[in-house]
Amino acid sequence: MSKKNYAGLQRLKAIEVLAYWEGRLITNQLANLFGISRQRASADIKNYLENHNPNALKHDPRVKAYVPIEGFSLVLTTGHINEYMDLIAGLSCEKMALAIETDVNVVGLQLPNRSVRPEVTRKVVNACRNRTSLKIRYASMGNPAPHDRIISPHTIVSTGFRWHVRAYCHTRQSYRDFILSRINGIPLTVDVVAPSIKEDNDWNEMIAINIIPNTLLSDAHKKLIEKDYGMSDGRLQLNIRKALAHYSLQRYQAAITEDDIRNVQQYPIQLEQTDREKLNPYLFGGKK
Protein backbone atom coordinates (compact mmCIF):
# COMPACT_ATOMS: atom_id res chain seq x y z
CA MET A 1 0.00 0.00 0.00
CA SER A 2 1.37 3.42 -0.96
CA LYS A 3 1.91 6.10 1.69
CA LYS A 4 -0.90 8.15 0.15
CA ASN A 5 -3.37 5.25 0.30
CA TYR A 6 -2.24 4.37 3.81
CA ALA A 7 -2.81 7.94 5.03
CA GLY A 8 -6.23 7.96 3.40
CA LEU A 9 -7.19 4.71 5.12
CA GLN A 10 -6.12 6.10 8.50
CA ARG A 11 -8.38 9.11 7.99
CA LEU A 12 -11.31 6.85 7.08
CA LYS A 13 -10.70 4.82 10.24
CA ALA A 14 -10.55 8.04 12.24
CA ILE A 15 -13.98 9.05 10.92
CA GLU A 16 -15.42 5.80 12.22
CA VAL A 17 -13.57 5.94 15.54
CA LEU A 18 -14.67 9.49 16.31
CA ALA A 19 -18.28 8.82 15.38
CA TYR A 20 -18.36 5.63 17.47
CA TRP A 21 -16.66 6.84 20.64
CA GLU A 22 -17.71 10.50 20.71
CA GLY A 23 -21.10 10.20 19.05
CA ARG A 24 -20.26 13.00 16.63
CA LEU A 25 -17.86 13.92 13.86
CA ILE A 26 -16.85 17.50 13.12
CA THR A 27 -15.12 18.19 9.81
CA ASN A 28 -12.66 20.65 11.36
CA GLN A 29 -11.68 18.13 14.02
CA LEU A 30 -10.71 15.60 11.35
CA ALA A 31 -8.82 18.31 9.45
CA ASN A 32 -6.91 19.38 12.56
CA LEU A 33 -6.02 15.84 13.61
CA PHE A 34 -4.37 15.08 10.28
CA GLY A 35 -3.22 18.52 9.22
CA ILE A 36 -5.35 18.53 6.07
CA SER A 37 -7.67 21.08 4.55
CA ARG A 38 -11.35 21.22 5.45
CA GLN A 39 -12.15 20.36 1.83
CA ARG A 40 -9.98 17.22 2.03
CA ALA A 41 -11.69 16.23 5.28
CA SER A 42 -15.13 16.73 3.72
CA ALA A 43 -14.10 14.57 0.77
CA ASP A 44 -12.95 11.83 3.15
CA ILE A 45 -16.29 11.87 4.96
CA LYS A 46 -18.11 11.66 1.65
CA ASN A 47 -15.87 8.74 0.61
CA TYR A 48 -16.59 6.92 3.88
CA LEU A 49 -20.35 7.36 3.53
CA GLU A 50 -20.55 6.48 -0.15
CA ASN A 51 -18.02 3.66 -0.44
CA HIS A 52 -17.54 2.10 2.99
CA ASN A 53 -20.51 2.61 5.31
CA PRO A 54 -23.44 4.07 3.34
CA ASN A 55 -25.81 6.33 5.28
CA ALA A 56 -24.13 5.42 8.57
CA LEU A 57 -23.88 9.09 9.60
CA LYS A 58 -26.30 11.97 9.27
CA HIS A 59 -25.58 15.67 9.61
CA ASP A 60 -27.25 17.25 12.64
CA PRO A 61 -27.45 21.05 12.25
CA ARG A 62 -28.15 21.43 15.98
CA VAL A 63 -24.66 20.28 16.92
CA LYS A 64 -23.10 21.19 13.56
CA ALA A 65 -21.68 17.70 13.23
CA TYR A 66 -22.26 14.27 11.74
CA VAL A 67 -23.81 11.83 14.21
CA PRO A 68 -24.15 8.03 13.90
CA ILE A 69 -27.55 6.62 13.03
CA GLU A 70 -29.29 4.18 15.35
CA GLY A 71 -27.70 0.78 14.87
CA PHE A 72 -24.43 2.30 13.60
CA SER A 73 -22.01 -0.53 12.83
CA LEU A 74 -18.24 -0.62 12.42
CA VAL A 75 -16.70 -1.64 9.10
CA LEU A 76 -13.08 -0.42 9.30
CA THR A 77 -12.27 -0.63 13.02
CA THR A 78 -12.77 -3.06 15.89
CA GLY A 79 -14.45 -0.92 18.53
CA HIS A 80 -11.47 -1.18 20.89
CA ILE A 81 -11.07 1.79 23.24
CA ASN A 82 -7.36 2.03 22.40
CA GLU A 83 -8.17 2.96 18.82
CA TYR A 84 -9.88 6.07 20.11
CA MET A 85 -7.30 6.93 22.74
CA ASP A 86 -4.40 6.47 20.33
CA LEU A 87 -6.15 8.70 17.81
CA ILE A 88 -6.76 11.61 20.16
CA ALA A 89 -3.23 11.25 21.48
CA GLY A 90 -2.01 11.94 17.96
CA LEU A 91 -0.78 8.40 17.39
CA SER A 92 -1.36 6.32 14.30
CA CYS A 93 -3.50 3.32 15.02
CA GLU A 94 -3.77 -0.03 13.34
CA LYS A 95 -6.20 -2.84 13.97
CA MET A 96 -6.11 -3.57 17.69
CA ALA A 97 -5.48 -7.07 18.95
CA LEU A 98 -3.77 -8.73 21.88
CA ALA A 99 -0.51 -8.24 20.03
CA ILE A 100 0.25 -5.51 17.52
CA GLU A 101 2.68 -6.72 14.88
CA THR A 102 3.99 -3.80 12.86
CA ASP A 103 6.82 -5.81 11.34
CA VAL A 104 7.78 -9.45 11.08
CA ASN A 105 10.45 -8.81 13.73
CA VAL A 106 8.59 -6.35 15.95
CA VAL A 107 5.74 -7.29 18.28
CA GLY A 108 4.08 -5.06 20.89
CA LEU A 109 1.67 -6.32 23.54
CA GLN A 110 -1.76 -4.68 23.75
CA LEU A 111 -3.76 -4.35 26.96
CA PRO A 112 -7.33 -5.69 27.06
CA ASN A 113 -10.36 -3.53 26.37
CA ARG A 114 -11.54 -3.45 30.01
CA SER A 115 -15.17 -3.20 28.88
CA VAL A 116 -15.17 0.55 28.28
CA ARG A 117 -18.42 1.35 26.46
CA PRO A 118 -18.81 4.08 23.80
CA GLU A 119 -22.07 5.35 25.32
CA VAL A 120 -20.07 6.16 28.46
CA THR A 121 -17.16 7.85 26.69
CA ARG A 122 -19.54 9.95 24.57
CA LYS A 123 -21.17 11.41 27.66
CA VAL A 124 -17.89 11.88 29.51
CA VAL A 125 -16.08 13.50 26.56
CA ASN A 126 -19.01 15.85 26.04
CA ALA A 127 -19.03 16.80 29.73
CA CYS A 128 -15.27 17.45 29.68
CA ARG A 129 -15.56 19.71 26.65
CA ASN A 130 -18.62 21.62 27.81
CA ARG A 131 -17.79 21.72 31.53
CA THR A 132 -21.07 20.08 32.50
CA SER A 133 -21.89 17.60 35.25
CA LEU A 134 -23.04 13.99 35.15
CA LYS A 135 -24.97 11.63 37.36
CA ILE A 136 -23.32 8.22 37.18
CA ARG A 137 -23.87 4.78 38.68
CA TYR A 138 -20.43 3.82 39.92
CA ALA A 139 -18.85 0.80 41.58
CA SER A 140 -15.44 0.88 43.26
CA MET A 141 -13.23 -1.45 45.24
CA GLY A 142 -14.27 0.42 48.39
CA ASN A 143 -17.96 0.23 47.50
CA PRO A 144 -18.56 -2.53 44.90
CA ALA A 145 -22.35 -2.07 44.85
CA PRO A 146 -23.33 0.42 42.10
CA HIS A 147 -24.26 3.74 43.68
CA ASP A 148 -25.06 7.25 42.46
CA ARG A 149 -22.41 9.95 42.16
CA ILE A 150 -22.59 13.47 40.75
CA ILE A 151 -19.33 14.34 39.02
CA SER A 152 -17.93 17.19 36.96
CA PRO A 153 -15.29 15.68 34.59
CA HIS A 154 -12.45 17.65 33.06
CA THR A 155 -9.94 15.16 31.57
CA ILE A 156 -9.82 11.55 30.39
CA VAL A 157 -6.52 9.89 31.30
CA SER A 158 -4.77 6.74 30.09
CA THR A 159 -2.43 5.32 32.71
CA GLY A 160 -1.12 2.65 30.39
CA PHE A 161 -3.15 0.03 32.25
CA ARG A 162 -6.64 1.51 32.34
CA TRP A 163 -8.75 4.54 31.37
CA HIS A 164 -10.20 6.91 33.92
CA VAL A 165 -11.70 10.37 34.07
CA ARG A 166 -10.47 13.08 36.41
CA ALA A 167 -13.51 14.77 37.91
CA TYR A 168 -14.84 16.72 40.85
CA CYS A 169 -17.05 14.46 42.94
CA HIS A 170 -19.93 16.48 44.41
CA THR A 171 -20.73 13.57 46.73
CA ARG A 172 -17.27 13.49 48.33
CA GLN A 173 -16.57 17.17 47.61
CA SER A 174 -13.12 16.49 46.22
CA TYR A 175 -11.37 15.72 42.94
CA ARG A 176 -11.09 12.00 42.23
CA ASP A 177 -10.40 9.50 39.47
CA PHE A 178 -13.24 7.39 38.12
CA ILE A 179 -12.42 4.27 36.08
CA LEU A 180 -14.51 4.30 32.92
CA SER A 181 -15.20 0.56 32.91
CA ARG A 182 -16.78 0.85 36.39
CA ILE A 183 -19.47 3.30 35.29
CA ASN A 184 -22.74 1.40 34.96
CA GLY A 185 -25.54 2.34 32.58
CA ILE A 186 -25.47 5.62 30.69
CA PRO A 187 -24.44 8.82 32.53
CA LEU A 188 -27.09 11.53 32.72
CA THR A 189 -26.36 15.23 32.26
CA VAL A 190 -27.53 17.12 35.35
CA ASP A 191 -27.96 20.80 36.14
CA VAL A 192 -25.12 21.06 38.65
CA VAL A 193 -22.49 23.77 38.34
CA ALA A 194 -19.08 22.33 37.44
CA PRO A 195 -16.15 23.93 39.28
CA SER A 196 -13.27 25.35 37.26
CA ILE A 197 -10.38 23.05 36.46
CA LYS A 198 -8.22 25.70 38.13
CA GLU A 199 -9.59 24.48 41.47
CA ASP A 200 -8.09 21.01 40.99
CA ASN A 201 -4.85 21.79 42.82
CA ASP A 202 -3.26 18.34 42.48
CA TRP A 203 -3.92 18.41 38.74
CA ASN A 204 -2.47 21.87 38.22
CA GLU A 205 0.60 21.39 40.42
CA MET A 206 3.62 20.18 38.45
CA ILE A 207 6.21 18.30 40.47
CA ALA A 208 9.60 16.74 39.78
CA ILE A 209 10.24 13.23 41.08
CA ASN A 210 13.35 11.12 40.70
CA ILE A 211 13.63 7.42 39.99
CA ILE A 212 16.88 5.69 40.92
CA PRO A 213 18.22 2.12 40.86
CA ASN A 214 17.10 0.05 43.83
CA THR A 215 19.56 0.91 46.62
CA LEU A 216 19.95 -2.79 47.52
CA LEU A 217 21.43 -3.63 44.12
CA SER A 218 25.15 -4.14 43.63
CA ASP A 219 27.09 -1.34 41.97
CA ALA A 220 27.35 -3.40 38.77
CA HIS A 221 23.60 -3.97 38.70
CA LYS A 222 22.94 -0.30 39.38
CA LYS A 223 25.05 0.65 36.36
CA LEU A 224 23.05 -1.79 34.25
CA ILE A 225 19.73 -0.30 35.42
CA GLU A 226 20.99 3.25 34.78
CA LYS A 227 21.75 2.24 31.21
CA ASP A 228 18.35 0.50 30.79
CA TYR A 229 16.44 3.63 31.79
CA GLY A 230 18.77 6.22 30.28
CA MET A 231 19.52 7.72 33.68
CA SER A 232 21.73 10.76 33.97
CA ASP A 233 23.87 11.06 37.13
CA GLY A 234 22.23 7.91 38.48
CA ARG A 235 18.63 9.12 38.31
CA LEU A 236 15.72 9.65 35.95
CA GLN A 237 13.76 12.82 36.65
CA LEU A 238 10.05 12.99 35.76
CA ASN A 239 8.18 16.29 35.58
CA ILE A 240 4.53 15.39 35.99
CA ARG A 241 1.21 16.50 37.42
CA LYS A 242 0.94 15.64 41.09
CA ALA A 243 -2.41 13.94 40.43
CA LEU A 244 -0.66 11.54 38.06
CA ALA A 245 2.39 10.79 40.23
CA HIS A 246 1.20 7.43 41.55
CA TYR A 247 0.16 6.30 38.05
CA SER A 248 3.59 7.20 36.66
CA LEU A 249 5.28 5.20 39.39
CA GLN A 250 2.99 2.24 38.67
CA ARG A 251 3.80 2.49 34.97
CA TYR A 252 7.53 2.40 35.70
CA GLN A 253 6.96 -0.30 38.34
CA ALA A 254 9.07 1.70 40.75
CA ALA A 255 9.33 0.71 44.41
CA ILE A 256 7.72 3.14 46.83
CA THR A 257 7.53 1.38 50.20
CA GLU A 258 10.29 -0.31 52.20
CA ASP A 259 8.67 -3.67 51.45
CA ASP A 260 8.80 -2.86 47.74
CA ILE A 261 12.48 -1.96 47.93
CA ARG A 262 13.33 -5.25 49.62
CA ASN A 263 11.78 -7.07 46.66
CA VAL A 264 14.72 -6.33 44.39
CA GLN A 265 13.79 -8.77 41.64
CA GLN A 266 10.37 -7.20 41.12
CA TYR A 267 11.45 -3.61 41.74
CA PRO A 268 14.91 -2.90 40.27
CA ILE A 269 14.11 0.84 40.45
CA GLN A 270 12.65 2.97 43.23
CA LEU A 271 11.44 6.43 44.07
CA GLU A 272 14.23 8.50 45.60
CA GLN A 273 14.02 8.80 49.38
CA THR A 274 13.54 12.58 49.46
CA ASP A 275 10.66 12.27 46.98
CA ARG A 276 9.11 9.48 49.04
CA GLU A 277 9.06 11.80 52.02
CA LYS A 278 7.67 14.66 49.92
CA LEU A 279 4.87 12.54 48.45
CA ASN A 280 4.24 10.37 51.49
CA PRO A 281 0.94 11.99 52.57
CA TYR A 282 -0.29 11.93 48.98
CA LEU A 283 0.79 8.44 47.96
CA PHE A 284 -0.08 6.68 51.20
CA GLY A 285 -2.95 8.80 52.46
CA GLY A 286 -5.47 7.37 50.01
CA LYS A 287 -6.06 10.68 48.20
CA LYS A 288 -7.20 9.73 44.71
N, C-alpha and C positions, 0 to 999 in steps of 0.2 A: 504494500500500500504506500502510495506517495505521501510526502509530508503534507501536501495540500489536502488530500483526501482524508488523511488521519486527523488533521485539525478540524475539518468539516464534521467528521464523525463525532469528535469530542464535543463540539458545539451542539449537535443534535442530542447527544446524551445529556448534556447540561440542561437543555430545554425540558426534557422528561424529568430529570432529577428535581429541578426547581419547582415544576408544576406539582410533582408528587409530594415532596416534603414540605413545601411552603404553601401549597394550595393556590399559587398565583405565579404568573410569569410576566415580568415587565421587560419590554424590549430594551430599554436603556440599561437594565441590570445585566442582561446578556452581553450587550455591547461593551460595558465596562469590565466585565469579568475577563473577556478575551481580547480587549483592546482593538475592537473592530468598529466600523461605522454603524450607525443606527440602521441604515439601509441594508447592510450586510446581515445584521441581526434579524431584521424583518424578513429578508429572503430565506434565512435559515428556518424561521418559524413556519413560513409558508411551505418550505420543503418538507418539514417534519409532518405537517398536517395533511399535505397532499400525497406524499409518497411513503410515509412510514406509519402514521397513526391517524388515519382520516377522521376528522370531526371530533378528535379527542379533547380539544380545548375550544372554548368559546370566549370571545372578548366581552368583558363586563365593563361598561362605561362608568359604572359607579366607583369601581376601584382602579379604573384605567389600566387594566391588566387582563391577560388571558387566564382563565380559571379552568380546571379540569371538569369535565362533565361527570355526572353520576355514573359510577361503574367504570371510571377511568382505569385503563389497564396499561401495563408496562410492556414495551416491545424492544427497547434497546438497552435497558438496565435491569438490575436484579431486585431493586427495592431494599438494598442494604444501606443502613444508616451511614456507613463510612463513605459511600459514594457522594452523599450530600455534604458531609463534613469536609472531605478532601476538596470538593469543589469550592466551597466558600472559603477554604483556607488557601485557595489559589494553587492547589496542586492538581496535576493531571490525574485522572482516575480511569482505571481499566475495570473490566469485569471483576467484581469482588468474589473471592472464594476463601477457603481456609488457608490457602497458600497462593500468593501472587507470584507468578513466574514471568518476569519481564525478559528473561534470556535463558537459554538452555543451561547456563552455568550460574544463574542468579535466582535465588528463591527467597521470598520474604514471607514471614508468617503473618496471618491476618486474624485479628481478634474476632470473636463471635458477635452476632448482631445485638444480643442482650435485649431482644424483644422491644426495641424502641419503635413506637407506632407513629406513622405520619400525621394522623389526626391530632396527636399530642404536640409534635414539633410545630405544626402549622399554627396552633394557638399560642404556643410559647414564643415562637419567632415573632409573630404579630404583636404580642404583648411587649417584647423587648424593644421592637422598633417604635411602637406608639406610646410607650411608657404607660401602659394600662395594667390593671390587676386581674388576677384569675382566682377562681375558686377551684381547688383541685381535691381529688380523693387520693390520699397519699399513704403509703405504707413504708415503714422504716424498720431497721433492726431494733430500735428502741421501742417501737410501737408497730408490730407487724399487722395489726388489724387496720384495714383502710379507714381513714378518718379525714374529716374536712380541714383544709387549710386555705387561708387567703394569702396569696403571695403577689408580689410585684417584681417580675423578672427584669433583669437588665442584660445578662450575657449568658450564652450557651458556651460551655467549656468542655473540651476533650482532654482527659487526663492521660490518654494513651491506653487506659484500661476500661474506661466507661465514659458516658456522656451525662453531664449534669447541667442544671441551670442555676446561676447565682441569682438570688432573689431576696427581697425583704419579706420576712414572714410576719404578717400582722398578728398571727396567733401568738407567736413567741416574742414578738417585738424586737427582732434582731435579724441581721443578714445571715442567710444560711445557704447550703448547697442541696439541691433536690435532684436526685437521680431520675433521669427521664423514664427509665423502664419501670420505675416504681409508682408512676402516676397512673391511677386506674381511671377508666372511662375517658370522657372528653372534657377538658377544662372549660369552665364557663367564664366569660368576661363579666366582671362585676364593677359596680360604680363605687370603687374605693380609690381614693387618691394615692398614687404611687409616689413615694419619696424620690428625691433626686439621687442619681448615682453618686453624686458628690458626698452624700452622707454615708456611703459605704467605706468607712475608714480603712479597713483591712484590704479592700480592693484597691484603693487609691494609693496606699503606702507602698512604695518600692523599697525593697531591702536587698542587701547583698549577703549571701551566705556562702560558706566555703566548704567544699568537699575535699577530704584528704584520704590517703591510704589508711586502712585500719592500723591503729597504733600498735597492735599486737603482732603485726607481720614482721618478718625479718627485713633487714635493709635491702636485700636483693629482691625480695618480693615487692617491697614498696616501690622500688625503681621500675619494676615491671608494670605495676598498677598505674604509676604516673605516666608511663608511656601509653598504656591502653586508653587512658582518658584524656590524653593531651594536656596534662597538668603542667603549669608553669610555677616554678619555685615550690614544688611539692603540693600544690593545691589547685583546685578548679573552682573559680568564683562564678556564682550564678546571681544575676540581677533580676529579681522576679517580684511579682506582687505578693504581699504578705499572705493574702487569702489563698494563694496557690503554692505556698511553701511546702506544705506537707505532701501535696500531690507530686511536686517535683522530686522530693526525696524518695517517695514511693517509686517513681518512674526510674530513678537511678539505682534503686534498691540500696540506699545508703543507710547504714546503722545510725540509730538515734539514741537508743537506750544503752545502758551498761550491758544488759543481757544480749542485745543485738551485737555489740562490739565483741563480746566473748565468742560469738558464733562466727569465727573468721572465715570459714568456708562459704557460708551463705552471704556474708557481708564483708567483702574485701575493701570496701570504702565506707567512710563514716562522715557524719557532720562534725565539723571542728568544734572543740570543746567550748570556745567562747560563744559560738553561734548557738550551741545547745542551751547554754545558760540564757542567752538573749531571747530565744524562742520558747523556752521551757513552759511559761504559762500558756502560750498559744498552742503548742503542739500537744501538751499533756493535759491541758485544762478542759478538753472536750469542746472547744469553740470551733464550730463548723458551720 
